[in-house]
Amino acid sequence: MLKTSKLKYNDMIKLNDGFELVSHKEAEDDLKKLFYEAIDSDDFIWHIIKAQVGIGKTELYLDFIKNSSLRILIVVPTVKLKKEIRCDRAEPKGIYAIESPSIQEIKDDLPDEIWNDLQYLLNSGRSIIPYMKKRIRENDTSCSKEFKWYLRKREEFENFNGRVAVTTHKKLSTLSEEIIRSYDIIIVDEDIIFNHVIQNKGEITIPELKTLLKKISKTNPRNPLAKKIKEAITLAKTEQPFSLDEIEYSKKICDGIKVDCDIPAFCKATSFCLRKSSDDNGDNMSDDTKSEDTLVFMKPVEFPKDVKYIMLSATVNEEICNDYFGNTAIKFDNIEFINMCKPL
């Protein structure tokens, strides 16, 4: 600590941390070698390369794409980065790419009530497409233009038969298996587990869950969803976190019931925990601001198997990747993890 606190400008001190330092050029060459080995591999699995920040991962895969005839889908964390990759990084190299549309791109042009409707549909696990088409048929001037743009771009992306496309981590998890399999390679930029899978959570308050239970129990009190809700309410009182079995979702169970929760995802989810209300900590809160206990669950995210994915990230965790992508009959047979940051 004393040495580093007195460090002069542009000086470096190597700490005894077990790492062997190499030149930037050598690290670039190593990354390029590993990347092309994954490209040439016959294994259609998750090839994950953990490499240092600033080593040129984006430039590497774009240079490959420029000189390749393969059909490739680039997957990045955010809408902003999606546009940056396509416009600022790919186009100057002569790479023409199409990008998937996002409703975030039309948010500022929509009235608050229309945006709230879209958010409700998404939160409840329902498609926004019928709602958009209905508004267009009604010639709603507050949103028809924006919805027509979104639907046109969505159709162009889904029917695209060109060579390079760009989308986001979140969008990849919603693409059909047919679309994903139409690409020779899926290049995933940054850690998709940390940026999307872990953050893809659903939630519903305990009072809302009890109300939902009453509504669906009226038609069939023995249906699997009613049973799962009862188990969730019971376990939430005593166990944190807890697991429940996946059940099959049926539209008939929830017909006509409006709830601001992704019920299909709740049915499929297996991992749950309870977020206690703030007033449980002794806070003085009025009835208007009083919070409620909320059940939080991980929305399952699945990617088609027997597809070649290549993920490049500086932060990805090997143990988490093995647990997530390697969850098959023969453990870890769906993943190859290469750590360029590993100490000697």
Secondary structure, DSSP 8 states (H G I E B T S, - for coil): -HHHHT--TT-----SSS-----HHHHHHHHHHHHHHHHH-S--SEEEEE--TTS-HHHHHHHHHHT--S-EEEEES-HHHHHIIIIIIIGGGT---EE---GGGGGGGS-HHHHHHHHHHHHTT--SHHHHHHHHHTT-TTTHHHHHHHHHHHHHHHT--SSEEEEEHHHHTTS-HHHHHTSSEEEEES-HIIIIITT-EEEEEHHHHHHHHHHHHTT-TTSHHHHHHHHHHHHHHH-SSEE-------GGGGTT---SS-HHHHHH--EEEEE--GGGGT----TTT----EEEEE------SSS-EEEEESS--HHHHHHHHT-SSSTTTTEEEEETT---
